[in-house]
Amino acid sequence: MRIVAVDGPSGSGKSTYARGLGGAVVPTDHFATWDDPVSWWPRLVSGVLEPLLRGEPGRYRRMDWSTGLPRPGDWVTVEVPELLVIEGVSAARRSIAPLLDEAVWVEVPDPAARLERAVARDGEASRAHLVRWQAFERGWFAVDGTRERATKVVHPD
């Protein structure tokens, strides 16, 4: 099994890029919430990565964002794929780097454009959350050094 992480700031096109890779895509949005942007990672490791690396299906309970606020949703089973794509903010975090075959950084360079793209995707009611999220992710990426470890950088048109 190959593992590719697609990471970068919100509103940059990570999800679109990840879907284009094929394989099984596990979005970090299935785990993260506005109040818990990154500390959920052990659930992804124990529920998805460890079983898949043993050759067994992974399983996790995804966040349901359909109301605009996250709540526990359906259970998702991930069969052992040839390619596993982990997509979203913090997908290529330092702790997973040794397991990755590729770390892709996707970024629209202009923060204002990223915010507008994210608001267009998630709705105007999410704007205040997204402003806080973008402030958080700037700090996260600076401390984690995510972009500097990327094996590929993509700037969507």
C-alpha positions in Angstrom: 0.0 0.0 0.0 1.2 3.5 -0.9 0.3 6.4 1.3 0.0 10.0 0.0 -0.9 13.0 2.1 -2.4 16.1 0.5 -2.1 19.0 2.8 -2.2 22.8 2.7 -4.3 25.7 3.8 -8.1 25.6 3.7 -9.7 26.8 0.5 -6.7 25.8 -1.7 -8.3 22.8 -3.6 -6.8 19.9 -1.6 -10.0 17.8 -1.9 -10.3 18.3 -5.6 -6.6 17.4 -6.1 -6.9 14.3 -3.8 -9.9 12.9 -5.6 -7.9 13.2 -8.9 -5.3 10.8 -7.5 -7.7 7.8 -7.2 -7.3 5.4 -4.4 -9.1 5.5 -1.1 -9.4 9.1 0.2 -9.7 9.7 3.9 -10.4 13.4 4.6 -9.2 15.0 7.8 -12.6 16.8 7.7 -14.1 13.4 8.8 -12.2 13.9 12.1 -11.6 17.5 12.8 -14.0 20.0 14.3 -13.9 23.8 14.7 -12.8 23.3 18.3 -10.5 20.3 17.7 -8.5 21.0 14.5 -5.7 18.5 15.0 -5.7 16.6 18.3 -8.0 13.9 16.9 -5.1 12.3 15.0 -4.8 9.2 17.3 -8.3 8.2 16.1 -7.1 8.2 12.5 -4.0 6.2 13.4 -5.7 3.6 15.5 -8.9 3.3 13.3 -7.4 3.6 9.8 -3.6 3.5 9.5 -2.7 0.7 11.9 -5.3 -1.7 10.6 -4.5 -1.0 7.0 -0.8 -1.4 7.6 -1.6 -4.8 9.1 -3.5 -5.7 5.9 -6.9 -5.3 7.6 -9.8 -2.9 6.8 -9.9 0.3 8.8 -13.0 1.8 10.4 -13.9 5.2 11.8 -16.8 7.4 12.7 -16.9 10.5 10.5 -18.0 13.9 11.4 -21.2 15.0 9.8 -21.0 18.6 8.7 -24.4 18.7 6.9 -25.8 21.3 9.4 -22.7 23.5 9.3 -21.6 22.3 12.8 -19.9 19.0 13.2 -21.6 16.1 14.9 -20.9 12.3 15.0 -22.0 10.7 11.8 -21.9 7.4 10.0 -19.3 4.7 10.4 -16.9 4.4 7.4 -15.0 1.3 6.5 -11.8 1.6 4.5 -10.8 -1.5 2.7 -7.1 -2.1 2.2 -6.3 0.0 -1.0 -3.3 0.1 -3.3 -3.2 3.8 -2.7 -4.4 5.6 0.5 -4.8 9.3 0.2 -5.1 11.3 3.5 -6.4 14.7 2.6 -6.8 17.9 4.6 -5.1 20.3 7.0 -2.5 18.4 9.0 -2.6 15.3 6.7 1.2 15.5 6.1 2.0 16.3 9.7 5.5 15.6 11.0 4.5 12.4 12.9 3.3 10.6 9.7 6.2 11.7 7.5 8.1 8.4 7.8 5.1 6.5 6.5 4.4 8.7 3.5 5.4 7.8 -0.1 4.5 11.4 -1.1 3.5 14.6 0.7 1.7 17.1 -1.6 1.3 20.7 -0.6 -1.7 22.4 -2.3 -1.9 26.2 -1.9 -3.6 29.1 -3.4 -1.1 31.8 -2.5 -3.5 34.6 -1.6 -5.1 34.2 1.9 -8.1 36.4 1.0 -8.8 34.3 -2.1 -8.5 31.1 0.0 -11.0 32.5 2.5 -13.5 33.4 -0.2 -13.1 30.0 -1.8 -13.7 28.3 1.6 -16.8 30.5 2.3 -18.2 29.7 -1.2 -17.8 26.0 -0.4 -19.0 26.0 3.2 -21.5 29.0 3.2 -21.4 32.5 4.6 -22.5 31.3 8.0 -19.1 29.6 8.3 -17.0 32.8 7.6 -16.2 33.5 11.3 -15.2 29.9 11.9 -13.0 29.9 8.8 -11.2 33.1 9.8 -10.3 31.5 13.1 -9.4 28.2 11.3 -7.1 30.0 9.0 -5.3 31.8 11.9 -4.9 28.4 13.6 -3.5 26.7 10.5 -1.0 29.4 9.8 0.5 28.7 13.3 0.2 24.9 12.8 2.0 24.9 9.5 4.8 27.2 10.8 5.5 25.0 13.8 5.0 21.7 12.0 7.1 22.7 8.9 4.6 20.9 6.7 5.3 22.8 3.4 9.1 22.4 3.8 8.7 18.6 3.9 6.4 18.4 0.9 7.7 16.3 -2.0 5.5 18.2 -4.4 3.9 21.7 -4.3 0.8 22.4 -6.4 -0.7 25.9 -7.0 -4.2 25.4 -8.5 -5.2 27.9 -11.2 
